C-alpha cells in the first residue's frame, strides 16, 4: 500500500463537473493498493494515519493528531502511485493491484478509518476525478506499508 497524505484546510472531489465529496480540515489520502496488500496492511496503515501527529499545538509545535483537531479524511483511490517510469516514457502500472481486488481493499480501508471514529469521504473508484485542495503548511507525506 502506498499513500500520499496531504494535510489540508479543505478538499473536494468532482466527477464530470459535479462535486461528489468534500471535507474541511484534515487529511487528503491518495491511496494506492498493491497486489500483495491484505487486511493486515490496511489495519496497520489506518492505525498509523490516525495516530500521526502533524498538526500544530498552542506553541506551534507539530504535536497534535487528527482526532485532537477534529479533522476529517478524504480518501481517493490512486493506482498511479504504483507507476513504474524506469523504462521508456510511458509509465507501466503493472505493479498495482487488479481493479476488483483494489476496490475491495480500498473500501475496507475506508471502513477501518470510519471505525476509528472519523468522518471519511471518498472519491469515485475508477473514475476520472478532479481533486481540489488547500494544502496546509504545506505538509505532504509519502507512506508505504
C-alpha positions as CSV (number, residue, x, y, z in Angstrom):
1,X,0.0,0.0,0.0
2,X,1.3,3.4,-0.9
3,X,-0.2,6.7,0.3
4,X,0.4,10.3,-0.3
5,X,-1.1,12.1,2.7
6,X,-1.6,15.8,2.4
7,X,-2.6,17.9,5.4
8,X,-5.4,20.1,4.1
9,X,-7.5,23.1,5.2
10,X,-10.2,21.8,2.8
11,X,-10.5,19.4,-0.1
12,X,-13.1,18.2,-2.6
13,X,-13.6,15.8,-5.5
14,X,-15.5,16.4,-8.7
15,X,-16.6,13.8,-11.3
16,X,-17.7,15.2,-14.7
17,X,-18.0,18.7,-13.1
18,X,-20.2,17.5,-10.2
19,X,-19.0,17.7,-6.6
20,X,-19.1,14.2,-5.1
21,X,-17.3,14.7,-1.8
22,X,-15.9,17.5,0.4
23,X,-14.1,17.8,3.7
24,X,-12.8,20.6,5.9
25,X,-9.5,20.5,7.7
26,X,-7.9,17.1,7.8
27,X,-6.2,14.6,5.5
28,X,-6.4,14.0,1.8
29,X,-5.2,10.4,1.3
30,X,-4.2,9.5,-2.3
31,X,-4.4,5.7,-1.8
32,X,-2.6,3.1,-4.0
33,X,-3.3,-0.6,-3.4
34,X,-0.6,-3.1,-4.3
35,X,-1.0,-6.8,-5.4
36,X,0.3,-8.2,-2.1
37,X,-1.8,-5.9,0.2
38,X,-4.2,-7.6,2.6
39,X,-6.3,-6.6,5.6
40,X,-3.3,-6.6,7.9
41,X,-1.6,-4.0,5.8
42,X,-4.8,-1.9,5.7
43,X,-5.2,-2.1,9.5
44,X,-1.5,-1.0,10.0
45,X,-2.0,1.9,7.7
46,X,-5.2,3.0,9.2
47,X,-3.8,2.9,12.7
48,X,-0.7,4.9,11.7
49,X,-2.6,7.5,9.8
50,X,-5.0,8.1,12.7
51,X,-2.0,8.5,15.1
52,X,0.2,10.8,13.1
53,X,0.9,14.0,14.9
54,X,1.3,16.6,12.2
55,X,-0.9,19.5,13.4
56,X,0.4,22.4,15.5
57,X,-0.4,22.8,19.2
58,X,-0.7,26.1,21.1
59,X,3.1,26.5,21.0
60,X,3.3,25.9,17.2
61,X,4.9,22.5,17.7
62,X,3.8,19.7,15.4
63,X,2.3,17.7,18.2
64,X,-1.4,17.0,17.6
65,X,-3.1,14.1,15.7
66,X,-6.2,14.2,13.6
67,X,-8.5,13.4,16.5
68,X,-7.2,16.2,18.6
69,X,-8.0,18.8,15.9
70,X,-11.4,17.3,14.9
71,X,-10.1,16.5,11.4
72,X,-11.8,14.7,8.5
73,X,-10.4,12.4,5.9
74,X,-10.9,12.4,2.1
75,X,-9.6,9.1,0.6
76,X,-9.1,8.9,-3.2
77,X,-8.1,5.7,-4.9
78,X,-4.9,6.4,-6.9
79,X,-3.4,3.3,-8.8
80,X,-0.9,5.6,-10.4
81,X,1.1,5.6,-7.2
82,X,2.4,2.2,-8.5
83,X,3.6,3.7,-11.8
84,X,7.0,2.4,-13.0
85,X,8.8,5.0,-15.0
86,X,12.2,3.4,-15.3
87,X,11.8,2.3,-18.9
88,X,10.6,4.4,-21.7
89,X,8.4,7.4,-21.5
90,X,5.1,5.8,-20.8
91,X,4.6,4.5,-17.2
92,X,3.7,0.9,-16.5
93,X,1.0,0.3,-13.9
94,X,1.6,-3.5,-13.8
95,X,2.6,-3.1,-10.1
96,X,-0.8,-2.0,-9.0
97,X,-3.4,-4.5,-7.7
98,X,-6.1,-5.6,-10.2
99,X,-9.1,-3.3,-10.1
100,X,-11.5,-5.8,-8.4
101,X,-9.1,-6.5,-5.6
102,X,-8.1,-2.9,-5.2
103,X,-11.8,-1.8,-4.9
104,X,-12.5,-4.4,-2.2
105,X,-9.4,-3.4,-0.2
106,X,-9.9,0.4,-0.7
107,X,-13.5,0.0,0.6
108,X,-12.2,-2.0,3.6
109,X,-9.6,0.7,4.3
110,X,-12.3,3.4,4.3
111,X,-14.3,1.3,6.7
112,X,-11.3,0.9,9.0
113,X,-10.8,4.7,9.1
114,X,-14.5,5.2,9.9
115,X,-14.3,2.6,12.7
116,X,-11.6,4.9,14.2
117,X,-14.4,7.5,14.6
118,X,-13.5,9.8,11.7
119,X,-15.8,11.4,9.1
120,X,-14.4,9.9,5.9
121,X,-15.4,10.9,2.4
122,X,-14.2,9.3,-0.8
123,X,-13.7,9.9,-4.5
124,X,-15.3,7.6,-7.0
125,X,-13.3,4.4,-7.7
126,X,-12.1,4.0,-11.3
127,X,-13.4,7.4,-12.4
128,X,-11.5,10.4,-13.7
129,X,-11.6,12.9,-10.9
130,X,-10.7,16.5,-10.3
131,X,-9.3,16.9,-6.8
132,X,-9.1,20.4,-5.3
133,X,-7.3,21.1,-2.1
134,X,-5.7,23.7,0.0
135,X,-2.5,22.0,1.3
136,X,-2.0,23.3,4.8
137,X,1.7,24.1,5.5
138,X,2.3,22.6,3.1
139,X,2.6,19.2,4.7
140,X,2.8,16.2,2.4
141,X,3.9,12.7,3.4
142,X,4.6,9.6,1.4
143,X,3.8,6.4,3.3
144,X,4.5,2.8,2.2
145,X,3.2,-0.3,4.0
